[in-house]
Amino acid sequence: GVLDDAVNEWEIHYSTDEGVTWTFLYDAGSTPVGQPGDMAQFGDDLFICNGKVAPRKLSGVSIAAAGVTQSPTVSSAAGAAGLLNGDYRWKLVSMVGEVRQNGSAPSTNLALQDKIGSLTWTADANGAVTGYELYRTTGTGTTFYFVAYIDLRVTAAYSDNTADSTIVGNRVLLEHGDAPPVAYFCEPHKGRMWWLRTDTYPTRGYWSDPNLPDSVYSYNYLDFSDSELQGDQITGAFGNFASMLIVFTERAVWTVSGTGAVIGAINDWTKNRSNAQIGTVSGRSVVRIPAGSKYQ
């Protein structure tokens, strides 16, 4: 439960006796005071967000900032003459045998013109790591494609001279490892968590990596607006409804179909604005009427 004193405390408590007594877990301070917050279960974990502080993950009675332990981050620099032309970023994925760990934070953007990408990182501290998979964007894109396998945990450098045309047919990274945005709403759908509405992007919804609810790539999003809905904002969502995600804004209702599969560099999510002529001021203002009910 959320306990808000309307002054300087926005707290999470839990009860094991149907609300008779409560035990304190977490205080977000004064910033989110007045925000109702949103919660969604994914597997055995509960995710909690309020749009003002980083989302939280509750596992049992242990609560922490949502996010995962990431692989080492790549540092990049221009190397000798080579095949790379454009603006590039790299991610590293530590491997424990054949099991992928969570991806690293992306490297900073590096502009290259007929150069090799000279890459370094700090070896993963996990002694069970056996090597790394290296992923890279193309010079004009945002999707991370597999480049090479790098053997041995202690290896901490690589020279990337693989042309864009070679990597675009390779595996697309699905374990980005980046923390979710500071969102107002979270909603599970099709084996992913959707994080919806931020102060910067009030009509935007970000989807997580498959089965990794708190691993969210910042370029994986849909914007629920069009030319008629300037100034709108998301007010709630409902997942797995007739195989669709339903997103409510103040002035519209949207549907999202698809599976999230990546075909080439394109994700197969398809959004559509419904025929509804108005949206909802709050997710709490939407009432689901059971089939067969009569109402006036």
Secondary structure, DSSP 4 states (H G I P E B T S, - for coil): -EEE-SSS-EEEEE-SSTTSS-EEEEE--STTTT---EEEEETTEEEEE-SSS--EEEETTEEEES--PPPPPPEEEEEEEEEEEEEE-EEEEEEETTEEEEEPPPPPPEEEEEEEEEEE-PPPS-TT--EEEEEE--TT----EEEEEEESTT--EEEE---HHHHTTSPBP----PPPP--SEEEEETTEEEEE--SS-TTEEEEPBTTBTT---TT-EEE---TT-TT--EEEEEEEETTEEEEEESS-EEEEES---EETTEE--EEEE-S-S---S-GGG--PPPTT----
